[in-house]
Every structure is written in structure tokens, then in C-alpha cells.
Amino acid sequence: MQRTSHVILTSHVDQIFKAAPSLQWGAKSAEQRGPVIATFTNPNHRNAIGSHSGGYTVYRALSIASGNYPQDHRPDLTNTMPTDDLGPHPSWSEPDRIISIDPWGAHVFQHFGDMLKEGHNIQPTIAVTKAHLRIAEIDDAIDAGRLKIDNKVILPNRDVVVTKAALEPVWYLPGLAKRFGVEEGELRKILFQETGGMFPELVTRPDLKVLLPPIGSTTAYVFGDITDLSAPEKPLTCRVHDECNGSDVFGSDICTCRPYLIHGIEEAIRAAQDGGSGLIVYYRKEGRALGEVTKFLVYNARKRQEGGDSAATYFHRTECVAGVQDARFQELMPDVLHWFGVRHIDRLVSMSDMKYNAIVNSGISVGERISIPDELVPEDARVEIEAKKAAGYFTAGNVLHGNDLDTVKGRNLSE
């Protein structure tokens, strides 16, 4: 593709692209709803702000700039369809139910094949595939007799069979504003300002109602039959887990993230083996959506403060550095559950009151809440767990307060 210095701006309010397909969020079918198009191959076709690939869009731009990626590439979607039948569920056509992902995002090839042939560069925002997992702690659970090799969920070689889905963020701005209780115009203005003016269409193109933000995606792991997730008579065990790279991947002992994640996976596997299903949803919200740099700064502040790390000052140290205790706002979290058609969770493996409230307020009922077993909490993570319990997180055990809370200490940097 020949490059030019000419850039087509799309930020003018009077520049309504007549060739762009209409986009009616919450329509009863994919064809009525229309595709989400945010590619620049033909700017006249765009009906959404932003670009595909979430946080990786800048890497794609660098690759194009360096000449390693063809700017006019159109993906060949042959044989890329989901490995399992998914929906449509009633929630897909409820405008206020799913507003942070595109419920039809995995079905581009099936529903918009003719438009693809006509030259529209429509790209999936969801992909569903099959996989096998190998996790050391699951081997331990098998050895201890807590899990069994059943040749269905766990194979003889100890591989765990899963269906997994990757979901890029697709934000319907009117629905987003309604869920957060703000005016759409105010939301668009703040998104524009706080991203350094990255997407001027937010404030100049009110006709464009969908934004593909440059943030990380979400991954869901399903244990058992994926269609059982939407069957209330099939028991469902679920953990919704926010990313913690240091613990999840590298095993850092300052928090309970990996132990709780693994506990959730074990419980999900057990549910599938007992005739139900299990679901783990992994959200990219590193450091309570404050980022890993901020999280490490907080670690230093906690451990260097007078008296050392303490459960009594756990949240305060975060607020001193970041200005807020938690920036995650779990209001968007249930959208993935609604995409699967989930209506009831029998066992929610989470202590977070924010997550629980977001789930039940979205219309999904919850039976039992499962806290992390005490023996799985690393010694240095007791500061975190006791602080969270004192702040109102669910627990079946005792909650410390006052001077008792202050006695829970973590290691200092000098140790």
C-alpha cells in the first residue's frame, strides 16, 4: 500500500459518513444491530471510535510504521469461528444489560459475511477456542485426592480441558453513562481529557456511540459444557478475578491473588466433575486498575512507613499514593457473565463485596460465597486479607478491628 502524508480527520461533527453501516445497540439480531467497524482501511466505513486490539493497537501502529505490517491487511476469517455454540441469549438484546463488550463480536464471519465480501473490514472482538491447562497446584490436588482424573475434565496425563474466550472491550457510551450515573456528554468529555485528547471524536462526534478503548481484554475459562452456564438447574461455581501479574504469574507472597485464583480453578473443576460447570473470568485491572508502577510504589510505602507494614494502614497507603483506594469500579464486570447467559451462581469464589454487589445488582442471583481457606494465605499476605475483612469483605471467620488489626504485620524491605 502506497503511503501518503495526507491524513483523513474524522473529528468534525458535520462529517457523517454515508457509507458507514448503521449501529443499533440492543437490536434483536446481529443483522439488525449491525457490525462494529473501527478500522482505518476505509475510514468511510467506520461507525465506532477507537481501534481494534485494545491496548495492543499502538504496537500494531509501530509495526506498520516500521514497514513490518501491511496497513491495508484484511484478516482471512476462514475457520476462525467459535469452537462452541454460544447464544444468542436474551441479555444480548437488552441495551442496558451488556454495554462494555460486543455480544455479537465472535460471530462476524457468520452474520456479516456478505459485507466482508463487499469490502467492509469487520473484525471480531471475541474469539472462543479449546485448550488444555497444566497447573502444578492441580497436580497437587489430584495427588491429595481432592480432584480425580475422569477422562473428561481431567485427562489421564492430568491436562485440564477448558473452553476459553478472549473478549476485547467495546463500550456503548450511552449505556456506560447510564450505569455510572453521569451524563453521556460529561463522560465523553472526561474520557477525552484524561486520555490526553487521544480520541477527539468523543467530543466532536455525538453520532458515534461506540468506543473501542485502548485497554486490556478479558479472558474467560469454562470447565464443563459451556451451554450449562446458562442453565439454572446446572450448579455453577464462578470466580471473577482481577489481574495481579506479580502473584498470578510469578508467585509473589505479598497478596493472596494466585492462591485464590488457583482455589477458584480447583473449585470450578470440581463443579464440572460433579455435573455442573465452572467459570473463571480474568480481568485486566492490574493493581486495582491503578497499574503495576503504582502498586509497587504502594508496596514500598507500606513497608517503609513507621512501624512497618500494617493491616490498619493497608488501604490508607494506597490512597496516599494513588489518590483513591480502588479504581476498578466493578459495574462493568458482570457483562461477561451476561454474555454467557448466566442467571444464577451457586458458589461465588470471592470475598469482595464490590464484586458481589455488582453481580446481584445486575440481575444475577448468588447462592453461597466462598472465602479463601486460611491455610492458603501466605504469611506476608495476612496484612492484605485482614485489612479487606475489616473493610467489609465477606468472610466466614473472625474479623479483627482496632488494636487487634494493627498487630497484623508484614515483612519490611530490610528483611
BELDA-V592944 format. One record per residue. N is the residue number from 1. RES is the residue in one letter. PSI is psi in degrees with one decimal (* if undefined). Layout:
BEGIN
n->[N | N]
res->[RES | RES]
psi->[PSI | PSI]
END
This chain:
BEGIN
n->[1 | 2 | 3 | 4 | 5 | 6 | 7 | 8 | 9 | 10 | 11 | 12 | 13 | 14 | 15 | 16 | 17 | 18 | 19 | 20 | 21 | 22 | 23 | 24 | 25 | 26 | 27 | 28 | 29 | 30 | 31 | 32 | 33 | 34 | 35 | 36 | 37 | 38 | 39 | 40 | 41 | 42 | 43 | 44 | 45 | 46 | 47 | 48 | 49 | 50 | 51 | 52 | 53 | 54 | 55 | 56 | 57 | 58 | 59 | 60 | 61 | 62 | 63 | 64 | 65 | 66 | 67 | 68 | 69 | 70 | 71 | 72 | 73 | 74 | 75 | 76 | 77 | 78 | 79 | 80 | 81 | 82 | 83 | 84 | 85 | 86 | 87 | 88 | 89 | 90 | 91 | 92 | 93 | 94 | 95 | 96 | 97 | 98 | 99 | 100 | 101 | 102 | 103 | 104 | 105 | 106 | 107 | 108 | 109 | 110 | 111 | 112 | 113 | 114 | 115 | 116 | 117 | 118 | 119 | 120 | 121 | 122 | 123 | 124 | 125 | 126 | 127 | 128 | 129 | 130 | 131 | 132 | 133 | 134 | 135 | 136 | 137 | 138 | 139 | 140 | 141 | 142 | 143 | 144 | 145 | 146 | 147 | 148 | 149 | 150 | 151 | 152 | 153 | 154 | 155 | 156 | 157 | 158 | 159 | 160 | 161 | 162 | 163 | 164 | 165 | 166 | 167 | 168 | 169 | 170 | 171 | 172 | 173 | 174 | 175 | 176 | 177 | 178 | 179 | 180 | 181 | 182 | 183 | 184 | 185 | 186 | 187 | 188 | 189 | 190 | 191 | 192 | 193 | 194 | 195 | 196 | 197 | 198 | 199 | 200 | 201 | 202 | 203 | 204 | 205 | 206 | 207 | 208 | 209 | 210 | 211 | 212 | 213 | 214 | 215 | 216 | 217 | 218 | 219 | 220 | 221 | 222 | 223 | 224 | 225 | 226 | 227 | 228 | 229 | 230 | 231 | 232 | 233 | 234 | 235 | 236 | 237 | 238 | 239 | 240 | 241 | 242 | 243 | 244 | 245 | 246 | 247 | 248 | 249 | 250 | 251 | 252 | 253 | 254 | 255 | 256 | 257 | 258 | 259 | 260 | 261 | 262 | 263 | 264 | 265 | 266 | 267 | 268 | 269 | 270 | 271 | 272 | 273 | 274 | 275 | 276 | 277 | 278 | 279 | 280 | 281 | 282 | 283 | 284 | 285 | 286 | 287 | 288 | 289 | 290 | 291 | 292 | 293 | 294 | 295 | 296 | 297 | 298 | 299 | 300 | 301 | 302 | 303 | 304 | 305 | 306 | 307 | 308 | 309 | 310 | 311 | 312 | 313 | 314 | 315 | 316 | 317 | 318 | 319 | 320 | 321 | 322 | 323 | 324 | 325 | 326 | 327 | 328 | 329 | 330 | 331 | 332 | 333 | 334 | 335 | 336 | 337 | 338 | 339 | 340 | 341 | 342 | 343 | 344 | 345 | 346 | 347 | 348 | 349 | 350 | 351 | 352 | 353 | 354 | 355 | 356 | 357 | 358 | 359 | 360 | 361 | 362 | 363 | 364 | 365 | 366 | 367 | 368 | 369 | 370 | 371 | 372 | 373 | 374 | 375 | 376 | 377 | 378 | 379 | 380 | 381 | 382 | 383 | 384 | 385 | 386 | 387 | 388 | 389 | 390 | 391 | 392 | 393 | 394 | 395 | 396 | 397 | 398 | 399 | 400 | 401 | 402 | 403 | 404 | 405 | 406 | 407 | 408 | 409 | 410 | 411 | 412 | 413 | 414 | 415]
res->[M | Q | R | T | S | H | V | I | L | T | S | H | V | D | Q | I | F | K | A | A | P | S | L | Q | W | G | A | K | S | A | E | Q | R | G | P | V | I | A | T | F | T | N | P | N | H | R | N | A | I | G | S | H | S | G | G | Y | T | V | Y | R | A | L | S | I | A | S | G | N | Y | P | Q | D | H | R | P | D | L | T | N | T | M | P | T | D | D | L | G | P | H | P | S | W | S | E | P | D | R | I | I | S | I | D | P | W | G | A | H | V | F | Q | H | F | G | D | M | L | K | E | G | H | N | I | Q | P | T | I | A | V | T | K | A | H | L | R | I | A | E | I | D | D | A | I | D | A | G | R | L | K | I | D | N | K | V | I | L | P | N | R | D | V | V | V | T | K | A | A | L | E | P | V | W | Y | L | P | G | L | A | K | R | F | G | V | E | E | G | E | L | R | K | I | L | F | Q | E | T | G | G | M | F | P | E | L | V | T | R | P | D | L | K | V | L | L | P | P | I | G | S | T | T | A | Y | V | F | G | D | I | T | D | L | S | A | P | E | K | P | L | T | C | R | V | H | D | E | C | N | G | S | D | V | F | G | S | D | I | C | T | C | R | P | Y | L | I | H | G | I | E | E | A | I | R | A | A | Q | D | G | G | S | G | L | I | V | Y | Y | R | K | E | G | R | A | L | G | E | V | T | K | F | L | V | Y | N | A | R | K | R | Q | E | G | G | D | S | A | A | T | Y | F | H | R | T | E | C | V | A | G | V | Q | D | A | R | F | Q | E | L | M | P | D | V | L | H | W | F | G | V | R | H | I | D | R | L | V | S | M | S | D | M | K | Y | N | A | I | V | N | S | G | I | S | V | G | E | R | I | S | I | P | D | E | L | V | P | E | D | A | R | V | E | I | E | A | K | K | A | A | G | Y | F | T | A | G | N | V | L | H | G | N | D | L | D | T | V | K | G | R | N | L | S | E]
psi->[128.0 | 131.2 | 148.6 | 167.1 | -3.7 | 129.2 | 129.3 | 115.2 | 141.7 | 20.4 | -1.2 | 131.3 | -26.9 | 5.8 | 79.8 | 116.5 | 111.1 | -21.7 | -6.6 | 131.2 | 145.3 | 153.7 | 106.7 | 92.0 | 134.7 | 8.8 | 160.6 | -21.5 | 163.8 | -40.1 | -41.0 | -36.7 | -44.1 | 157.6 | 154.8 | 118.0 | 116.1 | 24.3 | 158.9 | 9.6 | -44.1 | 95.8 | -25.5 | -15.3 | -11.2 | 133.3 | 15.8 | 153.5 | 149.5 | -156.6 | 163.4 | 166.5 | 5.5 | -127.2 | -9.4 | -0.5 | -32.4 | -35.6 | -39.1 | -41.7 | -42.4 | -39.9 | -39.6 | -44.8 | -33.3 | -3.8 | 10.6 | -1.3 | 126.2 | 123.4 | -25.3 | 17.5 | 135.8 | 124.4 | 138.3 | 108.4 | 12.7 | 130.8 | 20.6 | 1.9 | 159.5 | 146.6 | -12.1 | 151.2 | 128.6 | 119.4 | -160.2 | 142.4 | 156.5 | -32.6 | -22.5 | -26.8 | 20.5 | 108.2 | -31.5 | -4.5 | -46.0 | 112.6 | 2.6 | -3.0 | 162.3 | 109.0 | -23.6 | 10.5 | -15.4 | -2.3 | 30.7 | -47.8 | -39.5 | -43.3 | -21.5 | 27.5 | -41.5 | -38.8 | -34.3 | -41.9 | -28.5 | -4.6 | 1.9 | 128.7 | 82.5 | 125.6 | 142.2 | 148.8 | -0.1 | 138.6 | 141.4 | 129.7 | 175.5 | 153.1 | 166.4 | 139.1 | 142.8 | 114.2 | 128.0 | -41.5 | -28.0 | -36.1 | -42.4 | -39.9 | -35.3 | -45.0 | -34.1 | -6.5 | 5.8 | -27.9 | 155.9 | 152.3 | 115.1 | 0.9 | 16.2 | -60.0 | -43.5 | 121.7 | 165.6 | -29.6 | 8.0 | 9.1 | 142.0 | 126.2 | 127.7 | 157.5 | 132.0 | 147.2 | 136.1 | 130.5 | 115.6 | 149.7 | 133.5 | 108.8 | 122.0 | 105.0 | -41.7 | -41.0 | -37.1 | -45.5 | -41.8 | -41.6 | -32.5 | -2.4 | 35.8 | 163.1 | 142.0 | -41.3 | -40.2 | -42.2 | -46.1 | -40.1 | -44.6 | -39.5 | -41.1 | -46.8 | -44.8 | -8.7 | 18.7 | 30.8 | 27.7 | -38.0 | 89.4 | -23.1 | -21.8 | -33.4 | -11.4 | -9.9 | 72.6 | -15.0 | -20.9 | 114.7 | -4.2 | 135.2 | 131.4 | 96.0 | 153.2 | 61.8 | 172.2 | 160.0 | -176.6 | 143.8 | 134.7 | 137.1 | 123.3 | 129.0 | 121.6 | -167.0 | 124.6 | -28.0 | -19.8 | -18.3 | -30.6 | 7.9 | 105.0 | -24.9 | -9.5 | 117.0 | 133.5 | 127.0 | 132.4 | 138.8 | 127.2 | 119.6 | 130.3 | 135.4 | 136.9 | 89.2 | -42.3 | -41.3 | -49.6 | -42.4 | -45.5 | -2.6 | 24.4 | 140.5 | 11.6 | -12.4 | 173.5 | 12.8 | -55.1 | -46.0 | -40.5 | -39.1 | -47.4 | -39.6 | -41.1 | -41.3 | -43.9 | -44.0 | -36.5 | -41.7 | -45.0 | -40.8 | -43.3 | -39.1 | -22.9 | 11.3 | 0.8 | -140.7 | 160.4 | 146.5 | 125.4 | 124.3 | 123.7 | 112.8 | 138.5 | 89.5 | 52.4 | 132.4 | 45.5 | 38.2 | 21.5 | -12.1 | 158.4 | -32.3 | -48.6 | -40.1 | -43.4 | -36.2 | -41.6 | -40.9 | -47.4 | -44.1 | -39.9 | -45.9 | -18.8 | -6.2 | 159.5 | 127.4 | -7.2 | -177.9 | 135.8 | 140.0 | -30.8 | -26.2 | 13.4 | -55.1 | -32.6 | -39.7 | -38.2 | -44.7 | -35.0 | -40.4 | -46.7 | -17.6 | -6.8 | 150.3 | -32.3 | 128.3 | 16.5 | -35.8 | 86.6 | 6.4 | -28.8 | -16.7 | -41.5 | -11.5 | -39.8 | -38.4 | -42.0 | -31.9 | -36.6 | -6.8 | 17.8 | 130.2 | -21.5 | 135.7 | 116.9 | -41.9 | 111.3 | 113.0 | 80.5 | 143.0 | -8.2 | 121.6 | -32.3 | -43.9 | -45.6 | -48.0 | -40.1 | -40.4 | -51.0 | -33.0 | -18.6 | -2.8 | 6.1 | 124.7 | 151.7 | 133.3 | -89.2 | 141.8 | 133.9 | 118.0 | 162.7 | 132.0 | 140.4 | -35.3 | -11.6 | -5.9 | 117.4 | 150.6 | -42.5 | -12.9 | 0.6 | -26.2 | -49.7 | -50.7 | -39.0 | -36.8 | -42.1 | -41.5 | -40.2 | -27.0 | -3.4 | 1.9 | 146.8 | 138.7 | 145.7 | -5.5 | -164.8 | 151.2 | 127.8 | 148.4 | 164.1 | -131.6 | -32.2 | -37.8 | -37.7 | -19.5 | -12.6 | 110.0 | 152.5 | 179.8 | 151.1 | 164.3 | -27.1 | -13.3 | *]
END
